[in-house]
Amino acid sequence: MQRFSGKTVLVTGGAGSIGWAAAQRFSQEGARLVLADLNAERAGEMAAKLDNAIGVGSDVASDGGAQYAVEAAMAFGGLDVVFNNAGISGPVKPIHELDPQEWDHVIRTNLRSQFVVLRAAARAMIAEGKGGAIVNMGSSMGGWDVLSASPGYLASKHAVTGLTRSAALDLAGYGIRVNAICPGVIETSLGVPAADKQAHIESVRRFADRIPLRRIGQPEDVAAAVAFLASEEAQHITGVDWLIDGGQTLQSWANAPATHTFPWHLKGKPGER
Ligand SMILES: NC(=O)c1ccc[n+]([C@@H]2O[C@H](COP(=O)([O-])OP(=O)(O)OC[C@H]3O[C@@H](n4cnc5c(N)ncnc54)[C@H](O)[C@@H]3O)[C@@H](O)[C@H]2O)c1
């Protein structure tokens, strides 16, 4: 498939695991790529591995950084698609221990970034007058699942749904579609944080045991859905948020496997912590 021939795609967080998988997918399908990431060096290195791609260092949660990333794409060939993917998990702390500055940081990175990139991209696309597609990064934590000790992360991902729907309605008249994807656990250092290789293997096995399709999601699974939503095949789809979770969120407490180990980050019984 060459669904993105002649199109320019901006991927924020493009030097990270899911961003990179999406960049490769878009590239295989003929796109020009702009990878925008806080880590400028890595964005450049990753872009160098693709045909027709550049990496730019940018804090996409800042007004200037978002604008810079969009202008880089415009200068590189126009702006047809944005994958609004940059994000962090934030500190693993219960709400009564989370500092307001830590809250601000995760909300800024995961939510403000999406707003300022959307705003800058929408303005550029409206000016170009040929429509476009924007895919926001949500999470199964945005309304389907609940993770303890991550209040900022959950709040930011819930908000992605509202932002996506609102933007989809505002931009539909310009031929700009806005959708969100909501992955469950994906095998990246963000999704499966682990101290070493053995701990990683163990975490992956435990997660896979709790997912009905019995495997942990891969960045390529997310990339495939992003490419579809960004393509003309999805021309009548806007304002949706799509789970990509192997059935993870179909399991309530009542039918969860007996090996249920949540919350995985807490050690000891209540009162012993
Ligand atoms: N891995 C999972 O299980 C999972 C599940 C659901 C949602 N997500 C979401 O997917 C996205 C990507 O996650 P990942 O697992 O690939 O993590 P990752 O850490 O590999 O990638 C995130 C990338 O975003 C970049 N970034 C962070 N802040 C930025 C900023 N202000 N400006 C520009 N770039 C910035 C980082 O440098 C990094 O390259 C995140 O939004 C995350 O919340 C991940």
The ligand as an SDF file (V2000), in Angstrom:
LIG
                    3D

 44 48  0  0  0  0  0  0  0  0999 V2000
    3.5260    2.4360   25.8280 N   0  0  0  0  0  0  0  0  0  0  0  0
    2.2780    2.3150   26.2590 C   0  0  0  0  0  0  0  0  0  0  0  0
    1.8910    1.3110   26.9010 O   0  0  0  0  0  0  0  0  0  0  0  0
    1.2840    3.3960   25.9450 C   0  0  0  0  0  0  0  0  0  0  0  0
   -0.0770    3.1230   26.1300 C   0  0  0  0  0  0  0  0  0  0  0  0
   -1.0140    4.1140   25.8620 C   0  0  0  0  0  0  0  0  0  0  0  0
   -0.5880    5.3460   25.4150 C   0  0  0  0  0  0  0  0  0  0  0  0
    0.7460    5.5880   25.2320 N   0  0  0  0  0  0  0  0  0  0  0  0
    1.1380    6.9100   24.7780 C   0  0  0  0  0  0  0  0  0  0  0  0
    1.9190    6.7910   23.5990 O   0  0  0  0  0  0  0  0  0  0  0  0
    2.7900    7.9200   23.4770 C   0  0  0  0  0  0  0  0  0  0  0  0
    4.1880    7.4510   23.1330 C   0  0  0  0  0  0  0  0  0  0  0  0
    4.6140    6.5680   24.1440 O   0  0  0  0  0  0  0  0  0  0  0  0
    5.8620    5.5540   24.0090 P   0  0  0  0  0  0  0  0  0  0  0  0
    5.4830    4.3310   24.7470 O   0  0  0  0  0  0  0  0  0  0  0  0
    6.3080    5.4690   22.5870 O   0  0  0  0  0  0  0  0  0  0  0  0
    6.9270    6.3310   24.8960 O   0  0  0  0  0  0  0  0  0  0  0  0
    8.3950    6.8750   24.5370 P   0  0  0  0  0  0  0  0  0  0  0  0
    8.9260    7.4210   25.8230 O   0  0  0  0  0  0  0  0  0  0  0  0
    9.1760    5.8200   23.8380 O   0  0  0  0  0  0  0  0  0  0  0  0
    8.1190    8.0610   23.5070 O   0  0  0  0  0  0  0  0  0  0  0  0
    7.6790    9.3330   23.9000 C   0  0  0  0  0  0  0  0  0  0  0  0
    8.4820   10.3550   23.1080 C   0  0  0  0  0  0  0  0  0  0  0  0
    7.9030   11.6520   23.3640 O   0  0  0  0  0  0  0  0  0  0  0  0
    8.9800   12.5680   23.4830 C   0  0  0  0  0  0  0  0  0  0  0  0
    8.5280   13.7450   24.2340 N   0  0  0  0  0  0  0  0  0  0  0  0
    8.1650   13.8250   25.5370 C   0  0  0  0  0  0  0  0  0  0  0  0
    7.8370   15.0930   25.8510 N   0  0  0  0  0  0  0  0  0  0  0  0
    7.9710   15.8310   24.7220 C   0  0  0  0  0  0  0  0  0  0  0  0
    7.7900   17.2120   24.4080 C   0  0  0  0  0  0  0  0  0  0  0  0
    7.3730   18.0920   25.3360 N   0  0  0  0  0  0  0  0  0  0  0  0
    8.0410   17.6290   23.1410 N   0  0  0  0  0  0  0  0  0  0  0  0
    8.4800   16.7490   22.2050 C   0  0  0  0  0  0  0  0  0  0  0  0
    8.6690   15.4370   22.4390 N   0  0  0  0  0  0  0  0  0  0  0  0
    8.4270   14.9900   23.6930 C   0  0  0  0  0  0  0  0  0  0  0  0
   10.0730   11.8000   24.2060 C   0  0  0  0  0  0  0  0  0  0  0  0
   11.3590   12.4050   24.0420 O   0  0  0  0  0  0  0  0  0  0  0  0
    9.9560   10.4270   23.5430 C   0  0  0  0  0  0  0  0  0  0  0  0
   10.8040   10.3310   22.4110 O   0  0  0  0  0  0  0  0  0  0  0  0
    2.6550    8.6920   24.8050 C   0  0  0  0  0  0  0  0  0  0  0  0
    1.7890    9.7920   24.6440 O   0  0  0  0  0  0  0  0  0  0  0  0
    2.0260    7.6650   25.7410 C   0  0  0  0  0  0  0  0  0  0  0  0
    1.2620    8.2510   26.7700 O   0  0  0  0  0  0  0  0  0  0  0  0
    1.6870    4.6400   25.4810 C   0  0  0  0  0  0  0  0  0  0  0  0
  1  2  1  0
  2  3  2  0
  2  4  1  0
  4  5  1  0
  4 44  2  0
  5  6  2  0
  6  7  1  0
  7  8  2  0
  8  9  1  0
  8 44  1  0
  9 10  1  0
  9 42  1  0
 10 11  1  0
 11 12  1  0
 11 40  1  0
 12 13  1  0
 13 14  1  0
 14 15  2  0
 14 16  1  0
 14 17  1  0
 17 18  1  0
 18 19  2  0
 18 20  1  0
 18 21  1  0
 21 22  1  0
 22 23  1  0
 23 24  1  0
 23 38  1  0
 24 25  1  0
 25 26  1  0
 25 36  1  0
 26 27  1  0
 26 35  1  0
 27 28  2  0
 28 29  1  0
 29 30  1  0
 29 35  2  0
 30 31  1  0
 30 32  2  0
 32 33  1  0
 33 34  2  0
 34 35  1  0
 36 37  1  0
 36 38  1  0
 38 39  1  0
 40 41  1  0
 40 42  1  0
 42 43  1  0
M  CHG  2   8   1  16  -1
M  END
$$$$
